[in-house]
């Protein structure tokens, strides 16, 4: 057997972002943070109708891939988008989805 080729780090990280954002909950959280700004897990839970456990697990995954951060205010964590470049990626992705949705194949 041949030696496995190792994926370059940039490609590996990009694939991890795609994998995490493939989770509808992660996508919803990111979209909400883009629109609403800083939010608590409890606020996200109420707005999305999901359990805090589900929100917390997803936020942990989003933190691990460096898409979100949090700050603590009076013992409460408020999450936010780490880099505004993410907003551009979401806008581009949604424009693309609209474009392919309108095409007849």
N, C-alpha and C positions, 0 to 999 in steps of 0.2 A: 504494500500500500504506500501511496505517496504521502508526502507531508501536507498537512492541512495549511492552507494559506490563511493567515490572520488578517481579519478585516481592519483597515485603517481606523484609527480612533474617531476621526470626524464622521465617517460613514456609520460606525457603530453607534455613536451618540445620536445621530439623526434617526437611525432605525429605532432606537429606544423611545425617542419622542413620538414617532409615528405609532409605535405599539401602545404607549400609554394613552395617547389621544384617540386611539381606536376604541377606548372604553367610553360609551356614551355619557357616563357620569362625569368623567374627566373633561370631556368636551363641554358639557353643560356648565361645569364649575368655571372653566376658563372663560367661556362666553359671558357668564354672569359677572365675573371679576372685571372683564373688559368694559362691560356696560355700567355696572354699579360702582366699581372702585373697591376700596377695602371692605372686607366683610368677615364676620365671625363664622365659624363652623355652624353654630346654632342658627344664625340668620340664613345660611345657605340651606341648611336642613329644612327649615320652615318654607323657604321659597321654592325649593325643588320637591318637597314632599318625600324626602329620603331620610333614612336614619342617620344620626350623628356618627355612628360607627362606620357607615358606608362613606360618608363625606370625609371623615378623618383618614380612613385608609387611602382614599383617592388623593387627598391633599398630601399625604406622605409620599405617594408615588410622584406627584407633580413636583414636590420639593426635591426629591432625589434626582430628577432630571433637570433641575434648575429653572423651572418655568415660573414657580411662585416662591414667595418669601412670606414671612410674617413678622409683625412687631407686636410686642406685648404692651397693652395699655390697661392699667388697673387690673392686672392678672387675667386679662382677656386677650387671646390671640386674634389679631386681625390680619387676614391674608390679602395679598396683592400680587399683581403681575410683576415679575422681576424686571423685565426689559420690554420696552415699548415696541421692539422689533417683532415681538410675538403678535401684537395687534395687527401689524401689517400682514403677517403670515395668515392669520385668521381671515382677514378681509379678502386677501387674494384667493384663498381656498374657497370661501363662500361665493365669490364672483365666478370662479371656475365651475363650481357645482351648478350655479344658475345657468351658465353658458351651456353645459352639457345636458342639463335638464330640458332646455328649450329646443335642442336639436333632435330631429327625428332620425333614427338609425335604421 
